[in-house]
Amino acid sequence: MIQPERIQYLNGKAVRRGGDFVLYWMQASQRAEENHALEFAAAQANELGRPLVVFFGVTAHFPEANLRHYTFMVEGLAETRNALARRGIRMVVLAGDPGEMVIDAAERACLVVTDCGYLRIEKQWRAEAARALDCPLIQVESNVVVPVDAACPREAYSAAVLRPRIHRLLDRFLVPVHAVPVEADSLGLAFDLPDLMDSAAIMRQLHAHIDPSVGPVPAIRGGAPAALALLDDFAVRKLDRYDGDRNDPTLDGSSGLSPYLHFGQISPLRIALRLKEVESPGRDPFLEQLVVRRELAMNFVHYNDRYDAYEGLPTWCRSSLGSHANDPREHVYSRAQFEAAQTHDPYWNAAQYQMVSTGRMHGYMRMYWGKKLVEWSASPQEAFRTALYLNNRYELDGRDPNGYAGVAWCFGKHDRPWAERPVFGLIRFMNAAGLRRKFDADGYVRMVVS
């Protein structure tokens, strides 16, 4: 059963009883398992006695996406298409603006079900489709454990505000979502639109229009099978040491699941349920990051229309940084120098190099990296723009709520005022000496640049 809090009817259109199929418009939840939207669509198809078709709209113009991001996504889509086929469900991939292509894809649909996205462009796609479709568009939230509106009806000031609200609701929402057997096979269904039948066809379609300057990361392959293998490895080999290892960049203590969560290739519910039954000292600290901290980021992006702008920061942050905007800075670098890792600080340079070369940066170093952008930029506004540009360009999990909230945190979002100091004002400060006290920072540099 799908909890009603996950379901939102985006228009008031009547079901097209003469339609040929039910359409699941997949965008944010790019997986065939533990997907509330997919299973809701399957149940609707069975109730109407129609087959289920899954549609994915691939656009070459997603803001700030490049070859690195598209390669990972398309690898995952191939796995998802195969997994759906094993359930007798056809997946159709069409090129173009998803909000426009779904209208063509739904021309013969009884109704359309979609998943939930929190970014501005994702909301825009769904709003445009809801107005244009001649049948119902039903959104089912599937990429969080606790639905965002149910957890908190407004922007949460901090994790301390959201945490008790989420914990009160966990018993209701931390339950499995079961696969619904589809009663009518759709694999042989005729579909007149130009379906991109495989990964090669998708990449050919995208090739001429996407930024090729940031290449794929061969060591990280997209798709649910890779995500599940990482989850099993983490649960067996790393979870017990997670609380102690996670803030040491020289140790392989993280789960590595962030890119897969970003593209919806694995469900946070699947991860939480897998680890909930494990007796481990690392379980609760990890679930704090997966559920509370991650869903705090969703809350931020969902309720704050300026999540990607300096003006979206809390007033006290902007006021404090502004009062120190003219403070002397020992070092000031341009965006090009930051991008090329050409600062005086070997630790910052190593973190930037790690992100550029591997598509990820250790979480603790990402905090330090962002704080130093504040310190070494000509203004806090410029620092904010540079942080978003670099994070979104190189991180596999960039361009999502966690990325936007993580950057904003470096400027005081979801934090409290600290002792006042030059440049930072009341914003939390980090320095290289602090790194060296916590872990072997020089060893981190050697590990990354070797």
Buried (B, 14 or more C-beta within 10 A) or exposed (E): EBBEBBBBEBBEBEBBEEBBBBBBBBBBBBBBBBBBBBBBBBBBBBEBEBBBBBBBBBBBEBEBBBBBBBBBBBBBBBBBBBBBBEBBBBBBBBBBBBBBBBBEBBBBBBBBBBBBBBBBBBBEBBBBBBEBBEBBBBBBBBBBBBBBBBBBEEBBEEBEBBBEBBEEBBEEBBEEBEBBEBBBBBEEBEBEEEBBEBBEBBBEBBEEEBBEEBEBBEEBBBBBBBBBEBBEBBBEEBBBBBBEBBBBBBBBBBBBBBBBBBBBBBBBBBBBBBBEEEEBEBBEBBBBBBBBBBBBBBBBBBBBEEBBBBEBBBEBBBEBBEEBEEEEBEEEBEBEEBBBBEBEBBBBBBBBBBBBBBBBBBBBBBBBBBBBBBBBBEBBBBBBBBBBBBBBBBBBBBBBBBBBBBBBBBBBBBBEEBEEEEBBBBBBBBBBEEBEEEBBBBEBBEBBEE
